[in-house]
Amino acid sequence: MAVDTTSQEVIEPVESAQEEEQLVQYSIQTRDLSLWYGDFQALENVTVNIPKGVITGLIGPSGCGKTTLLRCFNRINERYGNVTTTGEIEVLGKNLYDSDVSVRQLRRKIGMVFQRPNPLPISIYDNVLFGIRVHTPNRELGRGERDHLVESALKEVKLWDTVKDQLKKKATLLTLEQQQKLCIARLLPLKPEVILMDEPCSALDAEGVERIENLISELRDDYTVVIVTHNMAQARRATDECIFMLLGKIIEHDKTSTIFFNPQHEQTEMYIQGRYG
């Protein structure tokens, strides 16, 4: 006897939100992170999970704690006096404040690009090699290896064709856009897993901004990128997720499209619409 199966529904197993969450790999996680500059509290109980291999934007009005949070991820805030930090920060599966953590090795895995390009007043060639020489002082690099590292890094940031015949040129003579690309290239021989960017396009003209944004987009495949920006158009164009901060707190963290077109919090909506900040 034939069995009619046309009316039978096939029910596929549905993963719960919790199970889906567990499948996501995170490069950076914080739990109840607070930070004070003296008596001023700049961050308040910040808990956030930043996924691996995406571009995450930190947005919010001036003074909301974006740059402070970014600097927590490679402990650069400790350069400033009278800073107190509580809570947990885990980067690449490691608590940053474990006793066996070397800050030097930490910053090898977590590169930083600053608001204004900061190339050293030495050649383009030596700028690219500077980081790896600092972080591996006892390692001798042969000429062939040095040449390969320089060419590979400059090609990755789309600068090789422009400067390959000028590698002995002083890096400070490059345009601001080229300097910023060089600063990114300087990180790459160290093989970082996370790249932190503090308003990397703020000093550039419109064409330079576009080219740096295109470069950031291409970095997505190999690195986790966290970028601070005040430019809302840039946040929409250049990020996969956004974290909106206000007065040292995280108000909303979601996909960039959701943050901009369907925010869940009134404060987020007000900021996106330019009603403050």
N, C-alpha and C positions, 0 to 999 in steps of 0.2 A: 504493500500500500504506500502510495506516494505521500509525502509529508509536505504541506504547504508552509514554506518558511518566509513567504513574502511579507507577512505581517509581524514577524518576530523582530524586535528591536535589538540591535547589538549595542550593549552598554560598555563604553570604553572606561577604563579606570581613570579617575580624575585626581590629579595630585592636589593635595591641600596647599594652601598658601604657605603653611609652615614648611612642608616638604620642598616646595619650590624655593623658598628662602634658603634652605640648607644646600641646595644645588649651586647657589651663587658663590663664587670665590671672591673674597674681599682682599684688597691690598692694604686698606687702612681701616681700623676700627677704633673708636673711642668709647669710653664708658664714664659718664659723670665727670667729664673733664672740666676743670675750673682753673682759671689763671688770674693772678693779681700782679699788677705793677705797683709795688708798694701797697697802699691802701685801696687802690682803684681796681675793681674787679672787671677784667676785660672779657672773660669767658665764664659762663655760668652753666654748669651741669650739661655739657655738650656730649650727646651720645649720637654717633653717626657711623654708618657702614658705607665705605666707598668701594664699589666693585672694581675688580681687576679688568684691565684692558678697555676702559672707557674714558671719555673726557668729562670730568666733573667740574662745573663752574661754581665758584663761591661768589654770590652776589648779595648786595645789600647796601644801605647808605654808608657814607664815610663814618668811621668810628664804630662800626657794628661788630668788629672782631674778626673780619675775614682774613686779613694778613696775619694777625696773631695766631689764628687757628692753623693757617698754612705753615707758619714757622714752627709750630709745635711738632709737626710731622718729621722734622729732622733735627729737633732740639736746638734750633738756632736762637730761640728766645733766651737761652741760657747765657748768651753773650752779653746780655743787658743786666745791669745790677738790680738787686731788689725784686727779683721775679720769683713768685711762689706758684707751683703747679700741683694740683691734686687730681686724683682720678687715674684712669688707665688709658694708655695709647699703645695700640698694637699695630705694627707695620710689618707686612710680609710674614705674619705669623709669630712675631717676636715682640714682647713687651719692651718698649724703648728704655724703660728704667730698670730692667734686670741688671744685676751686678756684673754680668759678663758681657754687657753690651759696650763695644768700642765705638765712641762717637765718630772717629775717623772712618771706620768701616761702615758705619751706618750711613754716613754722607756719601760714601762710594755707591751705595745701592739706591740712595734717594737724592737725586740731583736737584739743584735749585737754579732758576733763571730769574733775575731781578728786573725791577721796573725799568731801569735804565741800563743799557748794555755796559758791561764792565770788563772789556778785554784788557789784557795786560799790555803795557807799552813795549812789547817785544814782537817778534815776527808772527805772522799767521801760523806758520808751521809749528813754532814753539808754543803758541797758545793752545793748539789742539792737544799737544802732548803734555801740557802743564799738569793737568789733573792726575793723569796716570803716573807721572813722575813723583808727585807729592804723595800719592796713596800707595805706591810701591817703590819706596826709595832704594831698596836693596836689589831691585831687579834691573839688570842690564838689558836694554833694548838694542838689538842689532839694527843697522841702517835699513835693511829690507823691511823689518817689522815696523820700524818707525814710519817709513814711507807708506806702508800699507794702512796703518792706523789713521794717518792723516788723510790719505785719499778716501778711505772708506767713510770716515766721519763727515768730511766735506761733501761727499756725494750724497750722503743721507739727508743733509740739510739743504741740498740744492745750491751749493756754493762752489763746488769743484770747478765747473766750467768757467766760472768768472775769475777765480784766483789761482788756477793751477800753474800759471806762468809768473805768479807774483808771491810765491810762498814765503819769500824772505822779506816781503814788505811789512812795515810796522802795522800791526792790527788796528791801531787807533786812527789810521788814515782811511779806513773803510767807511762807507756810509753807515748810518745808524742801523738800517735794516740788515746790512751785511754783518755788522758787529753783533747784533742779536743772534743771527744765525750761527755766527762763530761761537758765541757763548753756549749755545745749545750743542754745537759740534764738540766743544771741549768736554762735555759730559760723557759722550758716547763711547770713547775707548774704555771707560770704566765699567761699561755694561750695566747701567742702572736699571732698576725695575720700575721705579716711580720717578716722574719728573714733576716738580713743583714750579709753578710760574706765577709770579706776582706782577700782574698788569704788564705783560711782556710787550704789548703793542702801544703803550701810552705815549711813547716818545716818537712814534713813527707817523709818516704821512699815509694817506689813504691807500696808495699802491703798496707801500710796505706792510701795512696792516693786512691787506688781502693775502699777500704772499706768506706772511708769518702764520696766518690762520690756516692757509692751505697746508703748510708744513706741519702745524700742530695736528691737523686732521690725519695726515699720513703717519704720524707717530703712534696713532691709536692701536695699530696692529701689534706693536712691539712693546709698548709701555703703558702704564697707568699714568694719566696726566690730570693734575689738579690745577686749575687756573683761577686766579682772582681777577675779576674784571668789574669795572664800573659801567662798561658799555653794554647796554641791554641788547642792541642789535648784534653785537659780537657774541654775547651769551647765547642768543637764539641760533646764530649761524654755527658756532664753533664747538658747542658742547652737546653731550648726550644726556647728561643729568645736570640739575642745578640744585644748589643748597641756598635757600634764602635765610639770611641772618639779620637779626635786629637786637641791638643792645646786648650783645654777647651771647644770645641764645639762637638756636636753630628753630625757625618758625615752620619751615616746610622743606622737604627734600623729595624730589620726584623727577620723573623724566622731564626734560626741558620743554617738550611740547605741552605737557600737563601744567607745568608751572606758569607758562605764558598764556595758555588758552583756556585752561580750566583750573585755576588755583583753588585750593581748598580752604584757604584762610584769607580773611578780609585784609589783614596787614600785607600779605603777599600781593593781593590784587591792587591795593593802593600803591604799592611801590612799583609794580609793573606798569601801572597807568601813569606813573610820574607825578603822583599826588604828594609825595614827599621823597626826600633823599637826594 
